[in-house]
């Protein structure tokens, strides 16, 4: 019987050929890994993407089809803008973030134009059906005048908050021929002022804009 040892070089070569070496990773697995990373990044970035989509959804390429004027660049609710409710407690207006805000500005005495805006906001909200809970109507009162009882009782769902008129005017843009109290404004759930409706507005057209935003946006 031969006692000759096998060629160690040949043994090593054979081992390498028959699986001792690590197999190369299949290209399919590598590609699946890249797709998984892409999907994770997409999911994480979805809220930001949705926010931008809702901001521009009614301004398709080629021109705006919205009734309201888009406010560009975005104007977040100022952190220093404080409001006071009937309970006398002062809170940041930004604490209302999380839902769509329809905002009007007027004296507490609330003249005819003020009542019209409150009525329009209430009706636009009501026509959203089950989606109306995503919308909050807000009246920023520019002084300490008492709200007429008939107005208060007619709009119990409207947040009636006192605010510094100078601070409000610095945030809400008007036009060269109007002031902030002439308009209704729309703020998105992220707290960004995004739209200004014209003075003497058509409520049916405001309703169309709001309906589009609520339909295509999952925030708020």
C-alpha positions as CSV (number, residue, x, y, z in Angstrom):
1,X,0.0,0.0,0.0
2,X,1.4,3.4,-1.0
3,X,2.0,5.9,1.8
4,X,2.6,8.8,-0.5
5,X,0.8,11.9,0.6
6,X,-1.6,13.6,-1.9
7,X,-0.5,16.7,-3.6
8,X,-1.6,19.5,-1.2
9,X,-1.7,22.0,-4.1
10,X,-4.1,19.8,-6.0
11,X,-6.3,19.3,-2.9
12,X,-6.6,23.0,-2.4
13,X,-7.4,23.5,-6.0
14,X,-10.1,20.9,-5.9
15,X,-11.6,22.3,-2.7
16,X,-11.8,25.7,-4.3
17,X,-13.5,24.2,-7.4
18,X,-16.1,22.3,-5.3
19,X,-17.5,25.0,-3.0
20,X,-15.0,25.9,-0.3
21,X,-14.8,29.4,-1.7
22,X,-17.8,31.8,-1.0
23,X,-20.2,32.0,-4.0
24,X,-20.7,35.3,-5.6
25,X,-23.9,37.1,-4.6
26,X,-26.6,36.8,-7.3
27,X,-27.3,40.0,-9.2
28,X,-31.0,39.5,-8.5
29,X,-30.5,39.8,-4.8
30,X,-28.5,43.0,-5.1
31,X,-31.2,44.5,-7.3
32,X,-33.9,43.6,-4.8
33,X,-31.9,45.2,-2.1
34,X,-31.7,48.5,-4.0
35,X,-35.5,48.4,-4.6
36,X,-36.1,47.8,-0.9
37,X,-34.0,50.8,0.0
38,X,-35.8,52.9,-2.6
39,X,-39.2,51.9,-1.2
40,X,-38.1,52.7,2.3
41,X,-36.9,56.1,1.2
42,X,-40.2,56.7,-0.6
43,X,-42.3,55.8,2.4
44,X,-40.3,58.1,4.7
45,X,-40.5,61.0,2.3
46,X,-44.2,60.6,1.5
47,X,-45.5,63.2,3.9
48,X,-43.2,65.8,2.4
49,X,-44.1,64.8,-1.1
50,X,-47.8,64.9,-0.3
51,X,-47.4,68.4,1.2
52,X,-45.8,69.7,-2.0
53,X,-48.4,67.9,-4.1
54,X,-51.3,69.5,-2.3
55,X,-49.6,72.9,-2.5
56,X,-49.4,72.6,-6.3
57,X,-52.2,70.2,-7.2
58,X,-54.5,72.9,-8.4
59,X,-51.7,74.6,-10.4
60,X,-51.0,72.1,-13.1
61,X,-48.3,72.7,-15.7
62,X,-49.3,75.3,-18.2
63,X,-51.1,77.6,-15.7
64,X,-53.3,77.7,-12.6
65,X,-56.8,76.5,-12.7
66,X,-57.5,77.5,-9.1
67,X,-59.9,80.2,-8.1
68,X,-57.7,81.3,-5.2
69,X,-54.3,82.9,-5.6
70,X,-51.4,80.6,-4.4
71,X,-49.2,82.3,-1.9
72,X,-45.5,81.9,-3.0
73,X,-43.2,81.4,-1.3
74,X,-44.9,79.6,1.6
75,X,-45.6,81.6,4.7
76,X,-45.7,79.5,7.8
77,X,-47.8,80.7,10.8
78,X,-45.4,82.9,12.7
79,X,-44.3,81.3,16.0
80,X,-44.8,84.6,17.7
81,X,-48.4,85.1,16.5
82,X,-50.5,84.7,19.6
83,X,-54.3,84.5,19.8
84,X,-56.8,84.9,22.7
85,X,-60.1,83.0,23.0
86,X,-63.1,83.9,25.0
87,X,-61.6,82.1,28.0
88,X,-58.9,84.7,28.1
89,X,-56.1,82.2,27.5
90,X,-53.4,83.2,25.0
91,X,-52.0,80.5,22.8
92,X,-50.0,80.4,19.6
93,X,-52.1,80.4,16.4
94,X,-49.7,77.6,15.3
95,X,-51.3,75.4,17.9
96,X,-54.2,74.9,15.4
97,X,-52.0,73.2,12.9
98,X,-53.1,69.7,11.9
99,X,-56.2,70.6,10.0
100,X,-57.0,73.0,7.1
101,X,-57.8,76.5,8.3
102,X,-60.1,79.0,6.6
103,X,-59.2,82.4,8.0
104,X,-60.9,85.7,7.9
105,X,-59.9,89.0,9.7
106,X,-62.4,91.5,11.0
107,X,-63.3,93.8,13.8
108,X,-65.3,92.2,16.6
109,X,-68.3,94.3,15.7
110,X,-68.6,92.3,12.4
111,X,-70.2,94.4,9.7
112,X,-72.0,93.1,6.7
113,X,-68.9,92.2,4.8
114,X,-67.6,90.3,7.8
115,X,-70.9,88.3,8.1
116,X,-70.7,87.4,4.4
117,X,-67.3,85.9,4.9
118,X,-68.3,84.0,7.9
119,X,-71.3,82.7,6.1
120,X,-69.2,81.7,3.0
121,X,-66.7,79.8,5.2
122,X,-69.4,78.0,7.0
123,X,-71.1,76.9,3.8
124,X,-67.9,75.9,2.1
125,X,-67.0,73.7,5.1
126,X,-70.6,72.2,5.3
127,X,-70.5,71.2,1.6
128,X,-67.5,69.0,2.1
129,X,-69.7,66.3,3.7
130,X,-67.7,63.7,5.7
131,X,-64.5,65.7,5.0
132,X,-65.7,68.8,6.7
133,X,-64.1,67.8,10.0
134,X,-60.7,68.3,8.3
135,X,-61.5,72.0,8.0
136,X,-61.6,74.6,10.8
137,X,-63.1,78.1,10.2
138,X,-61.2,80.8,12.1
139,X,-62.1,84.5,12.6
140,X,-59.2,86.6,13.8
141,X,-60.7,89.5,15.6
142,X,-58.6,92.7,15.2
143,X,-59.9,94.5,18.3
144,X,-61.8,94.0,21.6
145,X,-65.2,95.0,20.3
146,X,-68.0,92.7,21.6
147,X,-69.2,90.1,19.0
148,X,-72.9,90.6,18.4
149,X,-75.0,87.8,20.0
150,X,-76.7,87.0,16.7
151,X,-73.3,86.5,15.0
152,X,-72.0,84.4,17.8
153,X,-75.0,82.1,17.8
154,X,-75.1,81.7,14.0
155,X,-71.5,80.5,13.8
156,X,-70.8,78.3,16.9
157,X,-68.2,76.2,15.1
158,X,-66.1,79.1,14.0
159,X,-63.1,79.8,16.2
160,X,-63.3,83.5,17.2
161,X,-59.9,84.6,18.4
162,X,-58.5,88.0,19.2
163,X,-55.1,88.7,17.6
164,X,-52.7,91.7,17.1
165,X,-53.8,93.3,13.8
166,X,-50.3,94.4,13.0
167,X,-48.9,90.9,13.4
168,X,-51.7,89.5,11.4
169,X,-51.3,92.0,8.6
170,X,-47.6,91.2,8.4
171,X,-48.4,87.6,7.8
172,X,-51.4,87.7,5.6
173,X,-50.7,89.3,2.2
174,X,-53.3,91.6,0.5
175,X,-53.1,93.2,-2.9
176,X,-52.2,96.8,-3.9
177,X,-55.9,97.7,-3.6
178,X,-57.1,95.5,-0.7
179,X,-56.4,94.8,2.9
180,X,-56.3,91.5,4.8
181,X,-59.9,92.0,6.0
182,X,-61.1,91.9,2.4
183,X,-60.0,88.2,1.9
184,X,-60.5,84.7,3.0
185,X,-57.2,82.7,3.4
186,X,-56.4,79.0,3.4
187,X,-53.7,77.5,5.6
188,X,-52.6,73.9,5.1
189,X,-52.3,71.3,8.0
190,X,-48.5,71.9,8.1
191,X,-49.2,75.5,9.1
192,X,-48.3,77.1,5.7
193,X,-50.4,79.9,4.3
194,X,-51.1,78.7,0.8
195,X,-54.0,80.5,-0.8
196,X,-55.8,83.8,-0.8
197,X,-59.3,84.2,-2.2
198,X,-60.4,87.4,-3.8
199,X,-62.5,90.1,-2.2
200,X,-66.2,89.6,-2.7
201,X,-65.6,85.9,-3.5
202,X,-67.8,83.4,-5.2
203,X,-68.3,80.7,-2.5
204,X,-69.0,78.0,-5.1
205,X,-65.5,78.5,-6.6
206,X,-63.9,78.5,-3.1
207,X,-65.7,75.2,-2.5
208,X,-64.2,73.7,-5.7
209,X,-60.7,74.6,-4.6
210,X,-61.2,73.2,-1.1
211,X,-62.8,70.0,-2.4
212,X,-59.8,69.4,-4.7
213,X,-57.3,69.9,-1.9
214,X,-59.2,67.5,0.4
215,X,-59.6,64.9,-2.3
216,X,-55.9,64.8,-3.3
217,X,-54.3,65.4,0.1
218,X,-54.1,62.8,2.8
219,X,-52.8,65.2,5.4
220,X,-55.1,67.1,7.8
